[in-house]
């Protein structure tokens, strides 16, 4: 479903598994958090990389459904409504 969301709605979702047990017991969660805390925080900080902003017309109004293309990337995206 993550691929579908990215390709058809511009929503980028991730599923991250940090071990072989998909549903660890509640008592194991504090240790799993401590084992992975720093790397997960660094990963989340990466959201600030790349290009971001608002597409506006010459009057400063947002442009709905504007197509954004990046040379070398074979996936255009559209702005929201």
Backbone as a chain_set.jsonl record, in Angstrom:
{"seq": "XXXXXXXXXXXXXXXXXXXXXXXXXXXXXXXXXXXXXXXXXXXXXXXXXXXXXXXXXXXXXXXXXXXXXXXXXXXXXXXXX", "coords": {"N": [[0.819, -1.2, 0.0], [2.064, 1.196, 0.565], [3.58, 1.91, -1.727], [1.516, 2.367, -3.572], [0.222, 4.594, -2.417], [2.258, 6.536, -2.611], [2.678, 6.727, -5.396], [0.164, 7.464, -6.395], [-1.052, 9.402, -4.785], [0.76, 11.206, -3.796], [1.522, 10.897, -1.188], [3.864, 9.988, 1.096], [4.608, 7.164, 2.662], [5.977, 5.117, 5.253], [6.974, 1.902, 6.387], [8.552, 0.545, 9.08], [10.51, -1.974, 10.298], [12.132, -3.161, 13.07], [13.112, -5.497, 13.945], [12.775, -9.104, 14.03], [10.379, -9.83, 15.108], [7.216, -8.941, 14.579], [5.172, -8.086, 16.24], [6.079, -7.281, 19.084], [6.085, -8.077, 22.602], [4.568, -5.977, 25.059], [6.268, -5.504, 27.239], [8.766, -5.618, 26.102], [9.119, -3.346, 24.629], [10.35, -0.907, 25.759], [13.116, -1.584, 25.759], [13.534, -2.11, 23.016], [13.047, 0.45, 22.008], [15.179, 1.912, 23.195], [17.334, 0.603, 21.968], [17.086, 1.421, 19.356], [16.556, 4.117, 19.266], [18.293, 6.424, 18.742], [19.064, 6.106, 16.007], [16.529, 6.125, 14.779], [15.624, 8.717, 15.383], [17.54, 10.288, 14.026], [16.929, 9.451, 11.452], [14.285, 10.475, 11.194], [14.885, 13.183, 11.234], [15.738, 13.629, 8.678], [13.656, 14.49, 7.131], [13.826, 17.155, 6.668], [15.494, 17.537, 4.552], [16.08, 18.099, 1.048], [13.772, 19.392, -1.439], [11.294, 21.737, -0.739], [8.248, 23.533, -0.32], [5.9, 26.118, -1.328], [3.91, 26.339, -4.168], [3.279, 29.138, -6.004], [1.306, 31.634, -7.74], [1.839, 34.664, -9.715], [0.548, 36.476, -8.133], [0.762, 35.613, -5.616], [-0.934, 33.597, -4.829], [-1.73, 30.204, -4.077], [-1.128, 27.486, -6.343], [-3.279, 25.145, -7.411], [-2.992, 21.657, -8.162], [-0.65, 21.887, -9.705], [1.956, 20.72, -11.779], [4.957, 19.253, -10.826], [8.175, 18.769, -11.826], [11.271, 17.074, -11.71], [14.422, 17.137, -13.031], [15.893, 14.168, -14.105], [14.536, 12.592, -12.334], [12.128, 10.235, -12.512], [9.348, 10.729, -11.87], [6.764, 12.671, -11.634], [5.108, 15.053, -9.525], [2.101, 16.453, -8.098], [0.766, 19.521, -6.898], [-1.293, 20.075, -3.994], [-4.87, 20.574, -3.497]], "CA": [[0.0, 0.0, 0.0], [2.923, 2.375, 0.585], [3.898, 2.278, -3.104], [0.303, 2.928, -4.185], [0.016, 5.939, -1.876], [3.268, 7.437, -3.156], [2.499, 6.905, -6.837], [-1.141, 7.978, -6.79], [-1.57, 10.471, -3.926], [1.901, 12.011, -3.321], [1.703, 10.652, 0.242], [5.013, 9.102, 1.259], [4.467, 6.426, 3.916], [7.019, 4.123, 5.51], [6.822, 0.887, 7.421], [9.897, 0.211, 9.541], [10.575, -3.105, 11.226], [13.46, -3.131, 13.679], [13.449, -6.837, 14.396], [12.04, -10.181, 13.369], [9.083, -9.968, 15.75], [6.374, -7.825, 14.151], [4.344, -7.672, 17.372], [6.753, -7.607, 20.344], [5.311, -7.903, 23.833], [4.67, -4.625, 25.635], [7.419, -5.419, 28.144], [9.995, -5.517, 25.304], [9.162, -2.081, 23.905], [11.368, 0.046, 26.224], [14.446, -1.996, 25.283], [13.569, -1.89, 21.565], [13.18, 1.888, 21.809], [16.556, 2.309, 23.524], [18.246, 0.027, 20.974], [16.897, 2.043, 18.042], [16.161, 5.52, 19.43], [19.15, 7.407, 18.066], [18.98, 5.971, 14.555], [15.201, 6.549, 14.34], [15.57, 10.177, 15.462], [18.331, 10.795, 12.9], [16.138, 9.181, 10.256], [13.179, 11.436, 11.137], [15.431, 14.507, 10.933], [15.979, 13.725, 7.243], [12.504, 15.12, 6.489], [14.183, 18.53, 6.359], [16.365, 17.562, 3.37], [15.371, 18.104, -0.226], [13.084, 20.593, -1.884], [9.953, 21.87, -0.193], [7.753, 24.889, -0.417], [4.556, 26.345, -1.828], [3.894, 26.82, -5.547], [2.381, 30.294, -6.033], [1.264, 32.408, -8.972], [2.455, 35.989, -9.571], [-0.193, 37.244, -7.129], [0.994, 34.991, -4.317], [-1.942, 32.573, -4.521], [-1.307, 28.841, -4.353], [-1.586, 26.921, -7.614], [-3.693, 23.754, -7.209], [-2.705, 20.664, -9.201], [0.514, 22.225, -10.522], [2.852, 19.584, -11.973], [6.337, 19.544, -10.458], [9.087, 17.79, -12.415], [12.681, 17.231, -11.366], [15.238, 16.489, -14.05], [16.563, 12.965, -13.637], [13.629, 11.818, -11.488], [11.032, 9.821, -13.384], [8.092, 10.713, -11.106], [6.227, 14.008, -11.384], [4.091, 15.153, -8.466], [1.188, 17.582, -8.237], [0.451, 20.202, -5.65], [-2.628, 19.768, -3.484], [-5.968, 21.483, -3.852]], "C": [[0.861, 1.261, 0.0], [3.259, 2.845, -0.823], [2.696, 2.914, -3.788], [0.099, 4.359, -3.709], [0.993, 6.929, -2.487], [2.997, 7.742, -4.63], [1.204, 7.616, -7.199], [-1.685, 9.114, -5.926], [-0.491, 11.425, -3.43], [2.115, 11.895, -1.815], [2.818, 9.621, 0.401], [4.935, 8.451, 2.633], [5.582, 5.4, 4.031], [6.557, 3.133, 6.56], [8.225, 0.459, 7.804], [9.792, -0.914, 10.567], [11.991, -3.164, 11.764], [13.882, -4.485, 14.225], [12.612, -7.862, 13.667], [10.63, -10.341, 13.921], [8.221, -8.746, 15.409], [5.532, -7.265, 15.295], [5.03, -8.04, 18.69], [5.834, -7.372, 21.538], [5.582, -6.511, 24.403], [5.907, -4.466, 26.517], [8.744, -5.263, 27.389], [10.166, -4.148, 24.65], [10.193, -1.077, 24.431], [12.778, -0.311, 25.739], [14.583, -1.787, 23.778], [13.739, -0.405, 21.262], [14.614, 2.336, 22.069], [17.549, 1.794, 22.487], [18.194, 0.779, 19.646], [16.615, 3.542, 18.077], [16.999, 6.477, 18.599], [19.04, 7.312, 16.55], [17.607, 6.393, 14.031], [15.053, 8.071, 14.373], [16.349, 10.799, 14.31], [17.572, 10.588, 11.593], [15.005, 10.2, 10.111], [13.665, 12.849, 10.816], [15.648, 14.71, 9.436], [14.809, 14.345, 6.489], [12.826, 16.555, 6.068], [15.144, 18.651, 5.178], [15.505, 17.631, 2.118], [14.71, 19.432, -0.521], [11.684, 20.609, -1.283], [9.519, 23.32, -0.323], [6.337, 24.931, -0.95], [4.67, 26.908, -3.238], [2.84, 27.923, -5.63], [2.403, 30.944, -7.413], [1.874, 33.789, -8.714], [1.749, 36.876, -8.555], [-0.052, 36.643, -5.731], [-0.027, 33.95, -3.918], [-1.393, 31.199, -4.884], [-1.888, 28.324, -5.661], [-1.971, 25.46, -7.378], [-3.356, 22.893, -8.423], [-1.587, 21.059, -10.145], [1.421, 21.0, -10.6], [4.282, 20.024, -11.667], [7.199, 18.412, -10.987], [10.509, 18.111, -11.983], [13.483, 16.459, -12.405], [15.984, 15.304, -13.439], [15.711, 12.103, -12.717], [12.401, 11.506, -12.321], [9.722, 9.69, -12.61], [7.671, 12.148, -10.825], [5.25, 13.942, -10.212], [3.238, 16.369, -8.737], [0.977, 18.216, -6.868], [-0.973, 19.83, -5.235], [-3.651, 20.784, -3.933], [-5.819, 22.786, -3.124]], "O": [[0.432, 2.294, -0.514], [3.231, 4.045, -1.096], [2.846, 3.901, -4.509], [-0.171, 5.245, -4.519], [0.606, 8.041, -2.846], [3.08, 8.895, -5.053], [1.151, 8.307, -8.217], [-2.683, 9.733, -6.294], [-0.803, 12.371, -2.706], [2.822, 12.715, -1.229], [2.714, 8.506, -0.11], [5.168, 9.105, 3.65], [6.069, 4.88, 3.028], [5.841, 3.484, 7.498], [9.007, 0.054, 6.945], [9.079, -0.807, 11.565], [12.948, -3.211, 10.992], [14.908, -4.593, 14.898], [11.826, -7.519, 12.783], [9.773, -10.932, 13.263], [8.476, -7.647, 15.9], [5.218, -6.075, 15.301], [4.623, -8.996, 19.35], [4.914, -6.557, 21.474], [6.668, -5.953, 24.249], [6.523, -3.401, 26.533], [9.737, -4.825, 27.97], [11.252, -3.827, 24.167], [10.864, -0.438, 23.621], [13.543, 0.572, 25.352], [15.629, -1.338, 23.309], [14.492, -0.039, 20.36], [15.199, 3.057, 21.261], [18.512, 2.488, 22.162], [19.168, 0.768, 18.892], [16.453, 4.167, 17.028], [16.452, 7.264, 17.827], [18.934, 8.337, 15.876], [17.521, 6.964, 12.944], [14.425, 8.65, 13.486], [15.869, 11.742, 13.68], [17.577, 11.462, 10.726], [14.789, 10.731, 9.021], [12.94, 13.626, 10.195], [15.733, 15.848, 8.975], [14.955, 14.694, 5.318], [12.155, 17.106, 5.195], [15.565, 19.757, 4.84], [14.332, 17.258, 2.14], [15.044, 20.46, 0.07], [10.976, 19.602, -1.317], [10.351, 24.222, -0.424], [5.656, 23.908, -1.016], [5.433, 27.843, -3.478], [1.661, 27.687, -5.366], [3.377, 30.827, -8.157], [2.368, 34.054, -7.618], [2.283, 37.911, -8.156], [-0.677, 37.113, -4.78], [0.0, 33.462, -2.788], [-0.68, 31.047, -5.875], [-3.004, 28.68, -6.04], [-1.097, 24.62, -7.167], [-3.429, 23.349, -9.563], [-1.572, 20.607, -11.29], [1.632, 20.319, -9.596], [4.757, 21.036, -12.182], [6.992, 17.246, -10.649], [10.899, 19.276, -11.901], [13.249, 15.271, -12.628], [16.621, 15.427, -12.393], [16.116, 10.998, -12.356], [11.713, 12.415, -12.785], [9.058, 8.656, -12.686], [8.165, 12.77, -9.885], [4.646, 12.903, -9.948], [3.62, 17.231, -9.53], [1.005, 17.548, -5.834], [-1.754, 19.328, -6.044], [-3.34, 21.731, -4.656], [-6.646, 23.683, -3.289]]}, "num_chains": 1, "name": "protein.A"}
